[in-house]
């Protein structure tokens, strides 16, 4: 079954014909410099979700080089949507800033700092929250950002199954992260009945907010 999923993902990826030169440049940079970005099929689903939701106010925790942020910001331009994105690493922050400028997206607020601290400073509500940062802190990121989620808003958690290490053998150095992610998934299922776990990319967690 897992092999079939991988083959299906490869098939989907082969059909995606990206033409945006900045997106392609970021994909190449990420591959050459081992920068973790969302997979192509996840990027397509992310784009679909923010457009379907007609998101006006997006929060991203974990900017990296601005790949997913650029995709979301471009997807919601027609709705006058805005992206607020947080990155802890200064080098990545500067790379993202440069990439946003290249992509000519001006509906972005880029914040340098620790997500656990910066989320608490934010005001207002967000109708779409994308979490893709330090895996060992996912539960904390979720709890803090959920407080900012608008009624019927969506939380999209990427890489929640961490390279498949939650269900297959993993390097010992990842023992704590694997344990925390397993506990986090249990916590979501136990406390949020609408939580959904999807087995593509590196695993996606979806949750709709308060009714």
N, C-alpha and C positions, 0 to 999 in steps of 0.2 A: 504494500500500500504506500509506504513512504517513498519507495523508488518511483512509483507511478506519479506521486505528487511532484517529485523533482522533475520528472520528464514533462509533466504538464506545465510546470513553471518555466522550463526551458523553451517549450513550444510557444507559450504566451510571450516570453521575452523576445523570441525570434520574430514575432509579428509586430512588435512595437517599433515604429520607424520615427525616431526622434529627429527633428530638423532644427531645433533651437541650438544655435552655435554655442551659447554660454552653457546650456545644460550639458551638451556633448563635451565641452571643455572640462567641466567639473567632473563628469563621469571618468574621463581620461585621467585627470589629476588624482582622483580618489583611488583609482586602480593602481596607478604608478607609485603612490605614496602611502598605500594601505590605510586610507581614511575610510572609516565606516559610514556609508550612506545607505539609504533605503534601496532595496532592490527595485528593478524596473517595474515588476508587476505590482509591488506595494506602492510605488510612486503613482502608477496609473489609478489604483484604487483610492489613494489619498486625494488625488485630483478630482476624481468622481465624487467622493464624499463631500468635499468642501463646496463643490459646485452644486450638488444636489441639495445641500443644506443651506445654500445661498448665504454662506457665512459672512457676517459683517465684522466680527471681532475674533481673531484667531490668536491663541497663545501656543507657542512652541517652546518646549523645554529641551534644549540641546540643539544649537544651531549648526555646529560643526562648520563646514565651509559654505553653508547657505544653499545646499542642493534642494532639500525638501522645502525650505523656506521660499526659495524662488518659485518652485512649482506651485505652492499654495498661494503665494502673493499674486502670481499671474492669473491663477484660476479664478480669483475673486475680484479682480480689478473691475469687471463689468458690474459688480454689485456694490462698488465702492467699499469693498471689504478692506480690512487692515490687519496686518500681522505684527504681533509683538513676540520677539524671539530672544531667548536668553542663552548665552554661551559663557562657560567658565574659563576656557583656555584663551589667552590673549592672542596667540598666533592664529588660532582658528577664527577668533572674532574678527581680526583684521582681514583674513582671507575672505570671510563671509561679507564683510563690508565692501570689499573690492568687487566681489562677484555680484552683489546686489546692484552696485553701480553699473557694472557691465551689462547686466540684464535689464537695466533701466526700470527697475521697480522702485517706486517712491512711496509705496503704501506700507512701509516696514519701519518699525521701531526696534533697533538692535541694542540689546543690553549686555554689557560685560559684567559677569559676576556669578556667584554661586546660586543656582536655582532655588535652593532651599531658603536662601536669604531674600533673593529678589522677588520671588512669588509673593512673599508677605508684604512687600511694598506696593504691589499693584492694587489699583482700584477699579471698580466697575465689574462688569460681567463679560464672560467670553462664551460664545456659542459653539466654539470648536477648540478643543485642547489636544495638542499632539505631544506625546511624551516619547523621547528617544535620547536618553542621557545615561548617566551612570546607573547600571542595572541594579547594583546593590542598594540604591536609594529609591527605587521605583515606588515603593509603598508610601514613602514620605512625600515624593513628588505628587503622587496621586491624591493623597489626603489634603495637601495644601491647595492644589489646583482645583480640586472638586468643589471647594468652598466658593470658587469664583465662577463656577459653571452656571450658565443661564438655564432657565426652565426649558426642558427638552433639548438642551445642548448635548454635544457628543464629545466623549473622550476617546481618543485613538492612541493606543499604546503599541509601539513597534518593538520588534525583537524580544517579545516577552518570553519566548521559549529558547532564547539565547543559543543560537547555532544548533539547536536540537539537543543540547546537553541536558535538558530536563528529562529526556526519555532515552538517552543512550549514554554510553561511557564517556566520561569527560576527564580532562587533565585535573590532577589534584589541586592545582592552584586556583581552580574555579569552584571549589567545594562550597565556599561561603556564599558566592553569588547564586549558584544553583539552588542552594537551600532557601535563600531569601526569596528567589523568584517563585519557587514551589509554594512557599508559605503565602506569598502575595496572591498567587492565583487562587489558592484555597480561600483566602480572606475575601477576595472579590466574589467568588461563587457563593460563599456563606452569607455575605452582607449586602450584595447587590444583585437581586434576582434577574435583572435585565442584562447582566454581563454575558458577553459572547466571546469565545476563543476560536479564532480561525487559523487553520494550519497551513498558511502559505507565507512566502518570504521566510522570515525567522520567527513567525508566529505573531499574530495581531490580536490584541484585546480591544473590544469595543464595549462602550457603555453609554447609554442615554441617561441624561440627568433627570432631575426631579420633575415630576409631573405637576 
